[in-house]
Amino acid sequence: MSQQELLKTVVKALENANIQYMITGSIVSSLQGEPRLTHDIDLIIAIQKKDVKKIVKAFSAPEFYMSENGIYNAIKDKTMFNLIDIKEGDKVDFWILTNEPFDISRFSRRYSEDFMGIKIMVSSAEDTILAKLRWAKMAGGSEKHFIDALRVYEVQYERLDMGYIDRWAQKLGVEGLWMRIKAEAEII
């Protein structure tokens, strides 16, 4: 199964189980900025314990690997769990929606985007930039995440809510990286 087909399968399963989600990471930065290859799909999901059996049933062996206990632990600890496509080796990272203000804000701002013939819920361009800057900082200055954020900024520049990014860049402690984006961007 291709990564696009896997994404469609995941979205359909989440929608069938009435689990709210938002696609983030490199899939979204590729949609909003400059496309690049990625080996995983990142989502934030609002899942409850009562929904675990539904999601496990949708991704059963031998096609997929998913740990039911891993999901319960991720819900309890507000962390993440994985789905692995056994044949292709592609991975989906399901991040549990936390009560952190930035998570709540960006999840509330998600929107529907057409992708390969389906509608998917994705993070806003502003939140993609901020999340990529936060990952760049947490990864010790990752240029990959910084460049993803820069390209989204360059492509989406005229539509961005700069005040929103300014406020959250300060709250998230990524003001320096945000200033660097504005200095290095090639805006036409």
C-alpha positions in Angstrom: 0.0 0.0 0.0 1.4 3.4 -1.0 1.8 6.1 1.6 -1.1 8.0 0.0 -3.3 4.9 0.2 -2.3 4.4 3.8 -3.2 8.0 4.6 -6.6 7.4 3.0 -7.1 4.2 4.9 -6.2 5.9 8.2 -8.5 8.9 7.6 -11.4 6.6 6.7 -10.9 4.5 9.8 -10.8 7.5 12.0 -13.9 9.0 10.5 -15.8 5.7 10.7 -14.9 5.5 14.4 -15.9 9.2 14.9 -12.4 10.1 16.1 -11.4 13.7 15.5 -8.0 14.1 14.0 -5.6 16.6 12.4 -2.8 15.7 10.0 0.5 17.5 10.9 4.2 17.1 10.2 5.9 16.7 6.8 2.8 15.6 5.0 1.1 19.0 5.7 4.3 21.1 5.3 4.6 19.4 1.9 1.0 20.4 1.0 1.4 24.0 2.3 5.0 24.6 1.3 7.6 22.6 -0.6 7.0 18.9 -1.2 9.6 16.5 0.2 9.7 12.8 0.9 8.8 11.6 4.4 8.7 8.1 5.9 5.9 8.6 8.3 2.5 10.2 8.7 1.9 12.3 11.8 -1.6 12.9 13.2 -3.0 14.4 16.4 -6.1 12.5 17.5 -8.7 13.1 20.2 -9.3 9.5 21.2 -11.0 8.1 24.2 -10.5 4.7 25.8 -13.9 3.6 24.5 -12.6 4.1 20.9 -9.5 1.9 21.2 -11.2 -1.4 20.1 -12.6 0.3 17.0 -9.2 1.6 15.9 -7.4 -1.7 16.6 -10.1 -3.6 14.7 -9.6 -1.3 11.7 -5.8 -2.1 11.6 -5.4 -5.8 12.2 -2.7 -8.3 11.4 -1.2 -9.5 9.1 -1.4 -6.2 7.1 -0.7 -3.9 10.1 0.9 -3.8 13.5 -0.7 -1.8 16.3 -0.4 -2.4 20.0 -3.7 -2.1 21.9 -1.7 -1.7 25.2 0.4 1.0 23.5 -2.7 2.9 22.7 -4.0 2.7 26.2 -0.6 3.8 27.6 -0.5 6.7 25.1 -4.0 7.9 26.2 -3.0 7.7 29.8 0.4 9.4 29.4 -0.8 11.9 26.6 2.0 10.6 24.3 1.9 8.7 21.1 1.5 5.3 19.5 2.3 3.8 16.1 0.7 2.0 13.3 3.0 0.1 11.0 2.1 -1.1 7.5 3.9 -4.5 7.6 4.4 -4.9 3.9 5.7 -1.4 3.0 7.2 -0.5 6.4 5.4 2.9 6.4 4.6 4.2 9.9 1.8 6.4 11.2 2.5 8.3 14.5 -0.7 9.0 16.4 -0.1 11.8 18.9 -2.7 12.1 21.6 -4.3 15.6 21.8 -3.1 17.1 25.1 -4.5 19.9 27.3 -1.5 22.1 26.4 -2.7 25.5 25.2 -0.9 25.3 21.9 -2.3 21.8 21.2 -5.8 23.0 22.0 -5.3 26.2 19.8 -4.0 24.4 16.8 -6.5 21.6 16.9 -9.3 24.1 17.0 -7.9 25.8 13.9 -7.6 22.7 11.7 -9.4 22.8 8.4 -10.4 20.5 5.5 -8.1 20.1 2.5 -8.6 18.1 -0.7 -5.9 15.5 -1.0 -5.8 12.8 -3.6 -9.6 12.7 -4.0 -10.5 12.8 -0.3 -11.0 15.5 2.3 -8.5 15.5 5.2 -8.3 17.6 8.3 -4.9 19.4 8.4 -3.2 22.0 10.7 -3.3 25.6 9.6 -0.2 27.0 7.9 0.5 29.2 10.9 0.4 26.1 13.2 2.5 24.1 10.8 5.2 26.8 10.9 5.1 27.0 14.7 5.1 23.2 15.2 8.0 22.8 12.8 10.0 25.5 14.6 9.2 23.8 18.0 10.5 20.5 16.6 13.6 22.2 15.1 14.4 23.7 18.6 13.7 20.3 20.4 15.9 18.5 17.9 18.8 20.9 18.7 18.4 23.1 15.6 17.2 20.7 13.0 17.6 22.3 9.6 15.1 19.9 8.1 12.3 21.2 10.3 13.4 24.8 9.9 13.5 24.5 6.1 10.0 23.0 6.1 8.7 26.0 8.2 10.6 28.4 5.9 9.0 27.0 2.8 5.5 27.1 4.3 6.1 30.7 5.2 7.3 31.6 1.7 4.4 29.9 -0.1 1.6 31.0 2.4 3.1 34.4 3.2 0.1 36.6 1.9 -2.4 34.5 3.8 -0.7 34.1 7.2 -1.9 35.6 10.5 1.5 37.1 11.5 0.1 38.3 14.9 -0.9 34.7 15.8 2.6 33.4 14.9 4.3 36.3 16.8 2.3 35.5 20.0 2.8 31.7 19.8 6.5 32.0 18.8 7.1 33.9 22.0 5.0 31.5 24.2 6.8 28.5 22.6 10.2 30.0 23.0 11.0 29.9 19.3 11.2 33.7 18.6 14.8 33.4 17.4 13.9 30.8 14.8 10.8 32.8 13.8 13.0 35.9 13.3 15.4 33.9 11.3 12.6 32.7 9.0 11.5 36.3 8.3 15.1 37.3 7.6 15.9 34.4 5.3 12.6 34.1 3.4 12.5 34.8 -0.3 9.2 36.5 -0.8 8.4 37.7 -4.3 
